[in-house]
Amino acid sequence: MTTTDPDEPMATEAPPPANPPVAPSEAPSPQKAGPRALAWQRRRRSAARFWQRYRTHRAGVFGLSALALFALIALTAPLTVGSDVQSVTDAPGRPMESPSVEFPLGTDQFGRSLLGLVVWGSRVSLLVGLLAAVLSVAIGALIGITAGHFRGWYATVIMRITDWFLVMPTLVLAIALATVMTRSLGTIILAIGVTTWPTTARLVRAQTLAVESRPYIERARALGGGHWHVMSRHVLPNVMPLVLAQTTLIISSAILAEATLAFLGLGDPTVVSWGGLLQDAREAGAVSAGKWWYLVPPGIAIAVVALAFTLCGRAVESVLNPKLGVTR
């Protein structure tokens, strides 16, 4: 039997802790993001900052809105006009009718609706311009990075070839390639892509030389980083903003080049494009006959898309290179 000292204070029940312990399975574990998650977080923050700066450029926002509209028109063309609009035998109207309620932009020399042809031709013109620009920028970036990295005799030879392409008229080279090869969209894309890369190569090589002169490149090499590691992990991410801006600028030139080649009769005659419509109008004598509705719609479409890509390219270039200043 135990006794208690009357002078000793009685033990009272301790109050429950403010934060009662929870089971290990219920305890909130700190989120330890891995390297890949951190990289995606940085990319999202960079994209948010890019868009915040980009939308301050009114011209760039206008160009982006115009491109979104044309892209929507091109993607929905099979639903809005259908592929039957290209049919010559089932043409709904008379040859070269003036604009009317039934045919808002008139008809071509076969009686086909020019509005439907312009909408359907946007698919080909935008696709050729985009793929040709991607091919051109890919060639230019590859040559520019390798020439800036390896230097020596390789850089000397490759840059002399680049200089030769720079002094040669691009359109003449594209016409020569399109003449000796089969008439198809692939030929047009190849002809434009392999003749418009020298400017990109020059810009990327200059940027590569600037990047490789930085101290962290020397540390990467001292730690055992090879050529591929340096070019892919350090040089390429730093030149990608320049490549992106150059791509948006080249797309407009590629669309104009495709229209020029198609106008000269070097495009694929089996597909409808804006340049092909201009070539058809020339063959039909629309200029001398005063049939303006045959020439104006595809010409305006080419001009608006080229201007939109140029405005987007300038805005992207200004955002990525603050030294150029802000253009409203």
FENCOR-V659675 format. One record per pair of residues at least 24 apart in sequence whose ideal C-beta (glycine too) atoms are under 6 Angstrom apart, sorted by the first residue. I is the first residue (numbers start at 1). GAP is how many residues later the second one is. Records with the same first field share a line. If there is no record, write none. Layout:
# FENCOR-V659675
I = GAP  GAP
This chain:
# FENCOR-V659675
53 = 266
54 = 261  265
57 = 258
58 = 270
59 = 252
60 = 251  252  255
63 = 245  248  249
64 = 248
66 = 242
67 = 241
70 = 52  235
73 = 46  49
74 = 48  49  52
77 = 42  43  46
81 = 35  38  39
85 = 31  35
86 = 186
96 = 195
99 = 194
105 = 188  192
106 = 187
109 = 175
114 = 183
117 = 155
118 = 179  180  183
120 = 152
121 = 151  152  153
124 = 147  149
125 = 130  148  149
128 = 60  61  130
129 = 122  125  126
131 = 58
132 = 57  60  61  122
133 = 114  117  118  121
135 = 58
136 = 57  60  61  114
137 = 63  106  109  110
139 = 58
140 = 57  60  61
141 = 63  102
143 = 58
144 = 57  60  61
145 = 59  63  86  90
147 = 58
148 = 57  60  61
149 = 82
162 = 36  39
165 = 33
166 = 32
170 = 25  26
178 = 83  88
183 = 85
184 = 84
185 = 83
188 = 70  73  79
192 = 62  65
200 = 46
204 = 35
207 = 32  35
208 = 27
211 = 24  27
241 = 79
245 = 68  71  72  75
248 = 61  64  65  68
249 = 64
251 = 58
252 = 54  57  58
255 = 50  51
256 = 50
259 = 43
274 = 24  27  28
